[in-house]
Amino acid sequence: MDKQKITKEEFDKKWDGVDVDLLPEDKFRGFKQDCFDLYEATGFLDAFDSPYDDNGEHNGMPFKVLRRAEEGECDLEAMPLWLVEFQNGDTAYCYPEEITKLEKSKYKNW
């Protein structure tokens, strides 16, 4: 993944209080780009940990991030998502709360 392009403090200053659902599409893309950059800069978990039932069979399994999801593979509104490969060879698109340290630190009780 690329080097850090935005810090948590910069992200918060830029986006705090902004209703991103009301942004024009180009600015909404900028918000999603900043989300990708921030999550990648703060790191990924060592093992998958999903709060969702549909991916539960992979919980606790190490994974490798292959790449960012791209528009056309999923809706812009669903991003950021990453395509990951699990230790058993399965692949899936994963949400930040399943694979990033920053989101997991917010939701420790999931």
C-alpha positions in Angstrom: 0.0 0.0 0.0 1.1 3.6 -0.5 2.7 5.7 2.1 0.5 7.7 4.4 -1.2 10.5 2.6 -3.4 11.8 5.5 -3.2 11.6 9.2 -6.1 11.0 11.6 -5.9 14.6 12.7 -6.0 15.9 9.1 -8.8 13.5 8.2 -10.9 14.7 11.2 -10.2 18.3 10.5 -11.2 17.9 6.9 -14.3 15.8 7.3 -15.7 16.3 10.8 -19.2 17.7 10.6 -19.5 17.2 6.9 -22.6 15.3 5.7 -20.7 13.2 3.1 -24.0 11.8 1.7 -24.8 15.3 0.4 -21.4 15.8 -1.3 -21.2 16.1 -5.1 -19.8 12.9 -6.6 -16.3 14.2 -7.1 -15.9 15.3 -3.5 -17.5 12.1 -2.3 -14.8 10.2 -4.2 -12.2 12.4 -2.5 -13.7 11.4 0.9 -13.5 7.7 0.0 -9.9 8.1 -1.2 -9.1 9.7 2.2 -10.7 6.8 4.0 -8.6 4.3 2.0 -5.5 6.3 2.7 -6.2 6.7 6.5 -7.1 3.0 7.0 -4.0 1.8 5.1 -1.7 4.2 7.0 -3.0 3.0 10.4 -2.6 -0.7 9.5 -4.4 -4.0 9.0 -5.2 -6.6 11.6 -3.1 -9.8 11.7 -6.3 -12.0 11.4 -9.7 -11.4 10.0 -12.4 -10.5 12.6 -15.8 -9.8 11.2 -18.9 -8.7 13.2 -21.0 -10.1 10.3 -22.4 -13.6 10.1 -21.8 -14.0 6.4 -18.0 -14.0 6.8 -17.8 -15.6 10.2 -16.1 -18.8 8.8 -12.9 -16.7 8.2 -12.8 -15.2 11.7 -9.3 -15.7 13.2 -7.8 -16.6 9.9 -4.7 -14.7 8.7 -5.1 -12.8 5.4 -3.2 -10.9 2.8 -4.5 -7.6 1.3 -4.4 -8.0 -2.5 -5.7 -4.5 -3.4 -8.3 -1.9 -3.1 -11.7 -2.6 -4.5 -12.5 -0.5 -7.5 -15.7 1.1 -8.8 -17.5 -1.4 -10.9 -16.6 -4.2 -8.5 -18.8 -2.6 -5.8 -20.9 0.5 -5.3 -19.0 3.7 -4.4 -21.1 4.0 -1.3 -19.9 0.7 0.0 -16.2 1.7 -0.2 -13.7 1.5 1.2 -13.4 -2.3 0.6 -10.3 -4.4 0.0 -9.9 -7.6 -1.8 -8.1 -10.0 0.5 -6.9 -13.6 0.3 -7.3 -15.8 3.3 -4.8 -18.4 4.4 -7.0 -21.1 2.9 -7.0 -19.5 -0.5 -10.5 -18.0 -0.3 -10.9 -14.4 -1.5 -13.4 -11.8 -0.4 -14.0 -8.1 -0.4 -13.7 -6.9 3.2 -14.9 -3.8 5.1 -12.7 -1.7 7.4 -14.4 -3.1 10.5 -13.3 -6.6 9.5 -9.6 -6.0 8.7 -8.3 -2.6 9.9 -6.8 -1.7 13.2 -8.4 1.7 13.3 -12.0 0.4 13.0 -11.4 -2.5 15.3 -10.1 -0.1 18.0 -13.4 1.8 17.8 -15.6 -1.4 18.1 -13.7 -3.6 20.6 -17.0 -5.1 21.9 -18.2 -6.5 18.6 
